[in-house]
Structure formats: structure tokens, C-alpha cells
Amino acid sequence: NDRTRWEYLPYSMHMAGPREAIQHMLIRKNFGCTHFIIGRDMAGSKSSVTGEDYYGAYDAQDFAKEKGAELGVTPVPSLNLVYTEEEGYVTADEAKEKGLSE
């Protein structure tokens, strides 16, 4: 298919939070990407002292949505899916609302 190209980009995560997600968007844009899939807690990190998250689970997705048009890249948020015995794969929020076992 001439419309799709899969390429390996040897660049690892540095766990620097939402700004790193934007950096990854720009790098991929330079390789010709128009869309960028961004997961829950992308590039998130925890404090080595308290163990608390530095950033919220969806901060990178929110920041990417905010800056996507300006950068010329469409962010595609990835849902937080879990597998439940009752209904198979559903979003974590849906599983919690319905009281499904994960």
C-alpha cells in the first residue's frame, strides 16, 4: 500500500512528561506523519522519593490535543482498555462504572 509506511525510529522514551510527547509528535511529523497515537500516561514518571506521579494520567493527551493544530499533527488518544471476564475488552472507566472484574 503506497499510502502507509511502517518505519522503525530508534528513539527511546526519557519519561519527561507531556512535553516529551510533543517532542515525539514533532519528530514523527519530520518523518512525514500526519497523525500520532498517544497513550494514557505517555512519558509519565514517578517521584523516586514519594512514588507519586509527576503528571496526571491524561496530561500528555490533553497537551497534545491543545497543541496538535498548531503543530500540524492530529493527536489520536489511545483509550485505557482492560479485559473483564463479563464483557471482554472495555474501557477502564466503563469497567469501573459497571463494577466489572478486571
HELIX and SHEET records of a PDB file:
HELIX    1   1 PRO A   18  ASN A   30  1                                  13    
HELIX    2   2 ASP A   59  LEU A   71  1                                  13    
HELIX    3   3 ALA A   92  LYS A   98  1                                   7    
SHEET    1   A 2 HIS A  35  ILE A  38  0                                        
SHEET    2   A 2 THR A  74  PRO A  77  1                                        
SHEET    1   B 2 LEU A  81  THR A  84  0                                        
SHEET    2   B 2 GLY A  88  THR A  91 -1                                        
END                                                                             
